[in-house]
Amino acid sequence: MQTNFLPRLKLYWSGRTALERSVTWVLLSVLLFSMMGALAKLLGGHLDSFQVAFFRSLFGFIFILPVIFRAGLAGLRTRRPMLHLWRGLVGGTAIMCSFYAIIHLPLADATALSFTRALFLVPLAAFFLNEQFDLRRTLTILAGLAGVVMMTAPEGAFNYAVLVALLSSALVAGVVIFVKRLSVEDTPATLIFYSSAIAAMMTAVPCIWVWVQPTMFEWLLLVAMALLGVLAQNCFIRGYAAGEATVLAPLEYTRLLFAALAGYLIFGDVPGVWAMAGAALIIGASVAVARMQPKPVAMLPGPVTG
């Protein structure tokens, strides 16, 4: 029975339509990214967020090396090394900010705030890529920011981690701008290699300052977290390669459901009414922005910007 399982699975998969395969890949990436976030928050109970970000970057870089080398070292040549450097620095900062937010905020809140990257992308694309920026987009962005206020204001004192989460989203939007510029000449393997290498080196510096010796179990969790991130990225890329961004992008918002469930079951976090209403407003504004784009861009999900 076991020997027949894989052939039957392949036969079933080959019979699916392109839409069914793309939806499956994206939903699988959503689940894996949610699991990665839960492990990061669990590790944050003992390790500093900088340390968690470093090992996510380092192990993630190690895991992708076989794929990079299989593509050939000649494919790593680039005529825009400084642009890759800036992209790596922005991405590395985004990773550190994202993990800080995941560890210091309820998982559902950190996830909802990460969706504001779509709102930051519109003004950045207008400024750097000369894309359209009109009144409708302005009002939509303001609605999304109102959702952020709804999530945080009822709690009283402003949480510093919320500001870090918003900074992470803005930086991820910046990474998308870099990717659009670099992808004109360079291959995906080139982009992934340089961004991952720079992020690993960059996050190593603060990691040394806050170093805490992980336990054997924590080492296993760190490796598992990085592996989940790499697998999630792979599923995400496969999904968008097989389907249209306008159809698939809304599926990413199911990550909020997974995050809320994980936050409740593992950490005992119960989202309040204002938090859920604010998250709904952020998601609604993000979907509206995506639909206004003439050529929707697949946003990089979660705390992974490599």
N, C-alpha and C positions, 0 to 999 in steps of 0.2 A: 504493500500500500504506500509506504514511504517513497519507494523508487518511482511510483507513478505520479506522485504529487507535483513535482516540478514540471514534468511535461504537460500535465493537465492545466497547471497554472499558466504556463506559457501559451497554451492553446486558448485559454480563456482570455488572457491579456491581448493576444493578437486579434481576437474577435471584437475588442472594444473599439468604439469610434475615437477619433482624435480628441473630441471634446471630453469624452469620458476619461480618457487617459490623462489629459491635462488637469482636469478637476481632481482626479485621484492624487496626482503628484503634488499639487498645491496644498490639498488638505493634509497630505502626509507631511509636507514641510511645515505646515502650521502646527501639527501635533509635535513634531520633533523640536521645533523652536520653543514651544511651550515647555517641553520636558527639560530642555537646556536651561531655560530661565529658572525653572523650579530648582534644578541642581545648583545653579549659581547662587540663588537666595539661600539654599540650605548650607552651602559652603561659607557664605557670608556670616554665618553665626560664629565662626571661629577665625576665618581668614579675612584679611582686608580686601576691599573691592579691587584695589590696584593689583593685588596678588592674583585674584581670580581672573582679572582681565588679562594679565600676563600669560598665565598658563592656557587660557582659551586661545590666545594669539599664537603662543609657541607650539602647542600640540596641534593646533589647526594647521599651522604652517608645515609641520612635519608630516601630517597626514596627506597633504596635497602634493608633496614633493614627487612621489612616484608618477602622478598624473602629469605634472609639469615636465618631468624629464622624458616621459614617454612622447610628449609632443615635440621634444628636441630642443637643445640649448640654443640653436639658431633662432628659434621663435621668441627668445627672451630679449633680443636686441630691440632697442627703441631709439628714436631720434628725439624723444621728448623726456629725458631723464628728470629734469627739474619739475615738470608737471606731475610725473609719477611720485616724486618726493613729496610734493605738496599734498597730493591725493592721499599718500600713505600717512602723513602727519595729521591731516584732518580726520582720516578714518581711525587712526589710533586713538586720538583724543575722543572721538565719538564712542569708541568701544569702552574706554575708561569711564566716561560719563554715564553710558548706558548701564554698565554693571553696578555703578554706584547707586543709580536710581532703582534698579531691581532689588538690591540688597536693603536699601533704606526706605523703600516705599512698599505698600501692599502690592502684590504681584499684579492684580487687576488694574490698579492705578498706574503703575509703571507702563503696563502694556497699552492702556488707553492713551497715555501721554505720548507714547512713541508714534502713534498715528498722526500726530501733528506735523510730522515731516512733510506730508503732502501739502500742508498749508504754507510751510516755509519754502517749498520748492517753487511755488508760483512767482513770488517776487524775485527769487534768485534767477529763475529761468528768464524772466523779463529783463533783468539787468545784464546777465552774462550771455544769454543766447538770443536776445531780442525777440522773445516770444510775447504774445499778446497779454496785456494786463489791464483789464477793464473794470468797470464798476461792479459787475456781477461777481467777479473773482474777489474784489476787495470786500464786498459784503459777506461773501462766504467765509473768507479768512477771519473776519471779525466775529462771525457766528462761532467758528471753531475756537477762537480765543475766549469767547464767552463761556464755552463749555469747560475750558481749563479753569476759569474763575469759579464756575459752579462746583467743580470737583474739589477745589481747595479752600475757598472762602469760608464755607460753613464750619470748617475745622478750627477757625480762629487764627492763631499765629501762622504765618506763611512758612511752609516747610522748605528748607533749603534744597532738599532732594528734588522737589518739583522743578526748581529753577535749573538744576543739573539735567533733569530729564528733558526739559525743553531745549537746553543747549545741545544735548545729544541729538535731538530730532533735527535741529537746524544744521548741525554738522553732517548728518546723514544726507540731508537735502543737498548740501554742498558736495558730498561725494558723488551724488547722482550727476551733478553738473560736470564734475571732473570726468566721470565715466563717459558721458556723452561726447566730451571733447576728445578723450583718448581713444575711444573705440573706433574713431574714424580711420586711424592708421594702425593701431595695435590690436593684437588678438586677445581674446578673453584670458588665455593662459598667461600672457604677459602682464595683464592688469592684475590678475590674482596673485601672481608670484611677487611682484614688487610691493603691492599693498600689504600682503601678509608678512613679508620679510620686514618691512619698515615698521609695521604695527608691533611685531614681536620685539624688535630692538627698542622701540620707543617705550613700550609698557614695562620693559625690564628695569628702567631707571627708577621709577617710583616704587616698583616691587621690592627693590633692595632696601629701601628706607623703611618699609613696613613689614619686612619678612617675619613670618611665623612658620615654624617647621610643621608641615602637614603630617597628619597621622597616615598610616598605611591605607586606611579606609578612605581618607580624604584624597590621597593620591589616585585611588581608583575612580573616585567621583570626578576629579579634575580631568582625567583621561576620557571618561565617559561623556562629560560635558562637552569637551572639544570635539569628540567623535560625533555626537549628536548635532553639533553645529555644522560640521562639514557635510554630514548626510542631509541635513535640512537644506543647506545651500544647494546641494546637488539636485534634490527633489524640486526645489523652487525653480532652478534653471531649466530642468527638464519639462516642468509644467508649462512655463512661459514659452518654451521652444515649440510646444505642441499646440498651444491655444492662443487666443487673443487676450490682450491685457484688459480690455474693457469688460470681458466676461469673467476673468479670473481674479482681478483686483479685489472685488467685494468679498471673495472667499477668505481673504487674509484676515478680515475682521472677526472671523470665528475664533481667532487666537485669543480674543478677550474672554470668550466663554471658557476655553481651556484654562486660561490664567486664573479666572475667578474660581473655577472648580478646584484647581491645584492649590490656590491660596487658601481656600476654605478647608480642604481635606488635610493639607500638610501643615499650614501655619495658623489656621483658625481665623483667617481674615474674612470678615463679613462686609461686603460693600454697602455703604449707606445709600439712601435714596438720592441725595444730591450727587454723590459720586457716579451712580448709574445714569442719572439724567445728564450729567456733564459728559460722560463717556459717549452716550448716545448722540449728543450734539456734535462732539468731535468727529465721530465716525460719519455722521450724516454730512458734515461739512467736507470731510475728506473725500467721500464718495462723489459729492457734487463737484469738487475741484477736479477729480479724475475724469469725470464725464465732460467737463468743459474743455479739457485739453484736446487740441486737434489730433495729436498723436500721443495717446496716453503712454506714460513711461512706467514700466514695472518698477515699483519702489522696492528698495532693499529692505527686508523685514527685520524687525527686532534689533538686537544688539550686535548684529553682524553686518559689518560694512565692508568686509574684504571682498 
